[in-house]
Amino acid sequence: MFEYQKNNTFFAQVTGLMEALGEKELQELGAVNTKITYRGVYFEADKASLYRINYSSRMLSRILAPLLSFPCRSTEALTRTASKVKWERIFSAEQTFSISSSVTKSRITNSLYASQCLKDGIADYFRDKYGRRPSVNTVNPDVRFNLHIEKDNAVLSLDTSGESLHKRGYRLLGGDAPMQETVAAAIIRLSEWDGKKPLWDPMCGSGTLLCEALMYYCGIPAQYLRKNFGFSHLPDYEKNLWVKVKKEMDDKIIPLPEGIISGSDISQKVIETARTNLSRLPFFEKVKLSGQPFQHIKEFHNGVIVTNPPYGIRMGKPEEVQLLFKEFGDFIKQRCNGTTVFLYAGEPSLRKYIGLKTSKRIPLSNGKFEGVLLRIDSYEGTKKKFNKDELN
Ligand SMILES: C[S@@+](CC[C@H](N)C(=O)[O-])C[C@H]1O[C@@H](n2cnc3c(N)ncnc32)[C@H](O)[C@@H]1O
């Protein structure tokens, strides 16, 4: 019996600063006894919930099922342990595998070498028993393992997600500085947008925030486009149960009303990218897109803006970006009455150039950038109604 089968305990990996959001989402999807740690959440879940979490989570990166924990003071312990696991319960010599490792406060300091020792141990096991060994494939393996060594203990897990969950399958093309899908999903969630007001991204790039808003509103599971999950390699995988869980989630999908989500960008080229990405999702045709600078938009009243302007690291010179932030601040002040703005600034110091009071500042990492999500409530002046034709 593997470790996760004894107590139904799993570990969700999550981007830094999103642990609390990840925990909340886990609970909504059926996890119990959750416990936050650095960049992760421990939780308990039954089989159906494990499948549901992998299929539907918008904010988690990977779900690991611990196979075994063992004392590990040297790399020999890895090779030795590898020879004792019945690997054929998980995969065969004809399949490919990969191991990602992390080491903390351990005598073993080289995580790559630790992976290598474990890989050799697994390969030897198969060769001794079956005369053949599975190949390693680091790009697109059939099965992924995770090895975490902390002090003198190691935990070997099966990655039940497979590819990282931030990969939804809609973004085969990115813009110049695309936002991570899990972060975009967190921004939509933090905006508390519920579809009653129109949502607009005036600097939409490849459309990540728009895709996540569409999926969120319609209840489209985040992995709707994914064909393979790591959990299908668990020895107790139940295909019928997975089909049932998937159907239950898919049955909850609702259509997107016309014009409640729109995006624009100064670059016509990235608008085409956004269109291509969106077109992989149901109801994409209801999202309005236009190639124009926000400065050309007449007004956007009583709505929700979510956006991620350039921030001078990956794109734009600092002076240009500062001016852009100032112009965007003026735009909000003068043409967006009654609108709530959620602006993700990849570089927090740019906040001062907006020239508007922020009612919330939420630290949020996007890849290696430690950015901040700013909430700006544009004062309610003339309560004009949103006119979607103005975005044409
Ligand atoms: C950081 S990227 C947005 C990335 C986007 N969230 C994504 O996931 O692809 C910033 C975008 O702002 C656009 N942009 C820059 N200046 C603009 C302006 N004045 N009006 C509209 N869009 C602008 C750029 O073309 C770029 O696509």
The ligand as a MOL file (V3000), in Angstrom:
LIG
                    3D

  0  0  0     0  0            999 V3000
M  V30 BEGIN CTAB
M  V30 COUNTS 27 29 0 0 0
M  V30 BEGIN ATOM
M  V30 1 C 2.2690 42.7940 -19.9970 0
M  V30 2 S 1.4230 42.7720 -21.4870 0 CHG=1
M  V30 3 C -0.1340 42.0720 -21.1060 0
M  V30 4 C -0.0190 40.6000 -21.0450 0
M  V30 5 C -1.3370 39.9010 -20.9700 0
M  V30 6 N -1.9320 39.9710 -19.6360 0
M  V30 7 C -1.1700 38.4600 -21.4100 0
M  V30 8 O -1.3810 37.5660 -20.5990 0
M  V30 9 O -0.7510 38.2210 -22.5420 0 CHG=-1
M  V30 10 C 0.9890 44.4540 -21.7330 0
M  V30 11 C 0.2140 44.7470 -23.0070 0
M  V30 12 O -0.0990 46.1530 -23.0170 0
M  V30 13 C -0.1770 46.5550 -24.3760 0
M  V30 14 N -0.1370 48.0280 -24.4290 0
M  V30 15 C 0.9200 48.8560 -24.2300 0
M  V30 16 N 0.5280 50.1400 -24.3520 0
M  V30 17 C -0.8020 50.1400 -24.5840 0
M  V30 18 C -1.7980 51.1600 -24.7910 0
M  V30 19 N -1.4830 52.4360 -24.7620 0
M  V30 20 N -3.0740 50.7650 -25.0070 0
M  V30 21 C -3.3970 49.4540 -25.0600 0
M  V30 22 N -2.5030 48.4580 -24.9010 0
M  V30 23 C -1.2310 48.7870 -24.6470 0
M  V30 24 C 0.9860 45.8240 -25.0250 0
M  V30 25 O 0.7880 45.7270 -26.4200 0
M  V30 26 C 0.9610 44.4640 -24.3190 0
M  V30 27 O 0.2490 43.5100 -25.0650 0
M  V30 END ATOM
M  V30 BEGIN BOND
M  V30 1 1 1 2
M  V30 2 1 2 3
M  V30 3 1 2 10
M  V30 4 1 3 4
M  V30 5 1 4 5
M  V30 6 1 5 6
M  V30 7 1 5 7
M  V30 8 2 7 8
M  V30 9 1 7 9
M  V30 10 1 10 11
M  V30 11 1 11 12
M  V30 12 1 11 26
M  V30 13 1 12 13
M  V30 14 1 13 14
M  V30 15 1 13 24
M  V30 16 1 14 15
M  V30 17 1 14 23
M  V30 18 2 15 16
M  V30 19 1 16 17
M  V30 20 1 17 18
M  V30 21 2 17 23
M  V30 22 1 18 19
M  V30 23 2 18 20
M  V30 24 1 20 21
M  V30 25 2 21 22
M  V30 26 1 22 23
M  V30 27 1 24 25
M  V30 28 1 24 26
M  V30 29 1 26 27
M  V30 END BOND
M  V30 END CTAB
M  END
